[in-house]
Amino acid sequence: MNSILVTSSRGLDELVKQEIETLCPGVEVKLSPGALQFEGTLEQAYTLCLWSRLANRVVWVLNSGKADSEEALYQTASDIDWQMHMDPRDTLSVNFTGTNRAIRNTQFGAVKIKDAIVDHFLESGSQRPNVERRMPDFPVYAKCHRDNVIIGLDLSGTSLHQRAYRQDAGEAPLKEHIACAMLIRSGWTQDSDKPLVDLMCGSGTIAIEAAYIARNIAPGIKRDYWGFNRWLGHNATMWNSLIEQALAGQTEASCSINASDVSRKLIAVARKNADVAGVFNDIQFHVQDATKASPPEKTPGYVVTNPPYGERLGELTDLIPLFSHWGKRFKEAWKDWHVSLLSSNRDLLRVMKLRAAKDYAMNNGKLECRFVNYVMDSDNCQQFTGDAEDHEFANRLRKNLKKRKSWLKSQDTNCYRLYDADLPDYNVAIDCYGDWLVVQEYAPPKTVSEDKARRRLQDVLLHLPAVTGVSPQKIALKVRSQQKGQKQYEKMSEKGNTLEVWENGARFIVNPTDYLDTGLFLDHRDTRQIVKARSKGKDVLNLFSYTGSVSVFAAMGEARSVTTVDMSKTYLDWAKQNFALNSLKGANAFIQADCTTWLDQHDGKYGLIFIDPPSFSNSKRMQSTWDVQRDHVAMLKSAVKCLAPGGTIIFSNNRKGFKLDNNAVEALGLQIEDITHDTIPEDFKKASPIHKCWILQS
């Protein structure tokens, strides 16, 4: 008898304990954090390697002892007679897990054990074994817990979830042992003559593991590499006998297993994996949308699936409506079926409006998830009607749409604000850009819990497509909070969704998904027309130009020249595209520079200068920080030096609570006219203006 250590994923300890007791009758299993231990035989250890569907590793313990210092850890490893277990010509690796006050780094712990092994061979006059991280001949596993350490041979070699049939996988593949845990927790393994369906099968893992269970196929049967292959204590006769028994015990499946996915590419991957696994004929694969799927046969069975979780913010715009439709479809078509879903996002599951029968904690990789069981009984199949019609946010959205429809007839644009935190409980802004919607979630006040704010946002994303008719694929979600430096211009994703929009005779390129802002500030729609009206025959300077929309209107207003200055090459290139889109030629300059210093070093004379700076910036590309309240007078002083006689500065910013230093500005020889009211478009009018704007006349 020898001590055997078994590891698995968080949340599976009890299941693994039951599995060990089934595969190795009579053993007493002790649970410890992240591991299970029992006294067993080599045959039992081999049996677990071959047959465990839930374990990650099976470790043949060689010694356990103190690890409350690096010397103690070294000694515990040195006390093992390594020559009894491995040939010095073989390669080794050390996988060390856990830390304590003395061993604060797992790599350090691994090195100390490796040193003890190497020194053992050198001191006996043997050659030193070499380290090989990938498939070593002798993989050592060490687990540190508090002041103690367990050291042993990892019989599994690599994690047992690697069944050797996965040829390819999707973006976030489900590990095989987690798929088995889902099948057990769903209840299907105790009722395995009933049909099984995976509606979002991805690379097919759940269906393949189900076929393995249905046919009594040992999960480790296809693995070639084991940690005991070169172990001096390996009993090849015993191992080969277990393999032969496993092959002889395979049966035919007595149930139907169906796997489907909306992606034709993933279904091709799943079929390939099933073929390599040897269960291709046991699974029916289909390309279909889960929200439109029907049961494959009349006998109610089990749906077990791993839907997307929406870990990335932008995914929620697609997933919330999807889960809503999916929940309705379960109610319509899946009466009396058991439905089991794994998700790290319980809020997404709540969108389905199903009452859970039971749920379990279960990690998928590093993600903490819940595995939730539903029974589609009469209560769960009750249809919820009238939700969109009666919902407060949906009603306000309809009202705004009706109001904007008549107003838009007098406007020459397809870009406007539809909703701006009209209801305190739904603290978002919604902008229309052509056939896209951009939802900006304002950071909730401290008085509102994150959970409550998240649910309100989900309400918004759920009702928005239904009320507006805009596809979820064309709804972009962003979180607005105080942005410092150039963060407002930093890239958020790489989707490359660009489209053409129009405004007052001009066309612009916008990107609704990849940046915090889209490329066109809608609240300056009227301001741009003021610039256009004042540009004729003048040399115009646009500072902090962003994508050059103000410059476009200055050029369209027949400016003699337009100089566009911004720190970002990306946005200057964008500005050039906007000029090309509107066929604007002539004396147009695009300059990449720090506006705060470029103005001081420039001696040009301009009849009109437009300045719309950020509230704050600490960009590395700037020589110093910028604060619009602190620095606006110095900026305007530099701008005055670049003004032609009788020239005009249009100065704007959107910092809350900003106050123009009237005395200092007048001392620069500028007359001040507050035109804020004239620059706020109808769709942005609120008690507190979104920006402030002045005409400063020399």
URTA-V716879 format. One record per helix or strand of 2 or more residues. SS is the DSSP state (alpha for helix, beta for strand). FROM is the first residue (numbers start at 1). TO is the last residue. If there is no record, write none. Layout:
# URTA-V716879
ss = <SS,SS>
from = <FROM,FROM>
to = <TO,TO>
This chain:
# URTA-V716879
ss = <beta,alpha,beta,beta,alpha,beta,alpha,alpha,beta,alpha,beta,beta,alpha,alpha,beta,alpha,alpha,beta,alpha,alpha,beta,alpha,beta,alpha,beta,alpha,beta,beta,alpha,alpha,beta,beta,beta,alpha,alpha,beta,alpha,beta,beta,alpha,beta,alpha,beta,alpha,beta,alpha,beta,beta,beta,alpha,beta,alpha,beta,alpha,alpha,beta>
from = <2,13,30,35,42,57,70,82,92,106,138,148,176,188,196,205,236,257,264,280,283,290,302,313,338,346,356,367,387,392,415,428,436,450,472,475,487,498,506,522,539,549,561,569,588,595,606,616,626,628,643,662,671,676,682,692>
to = <7,23,32,40,51,66,78,84,97,123,145,154,186,190,198,214,248,261,277,282,287,292,305,333,343,350,364,375,390,408,420,433,442,468,474,480,489,503,511,533,543,556,566,581,592,598,612,617,627,641,653,667,674,679,684,697>
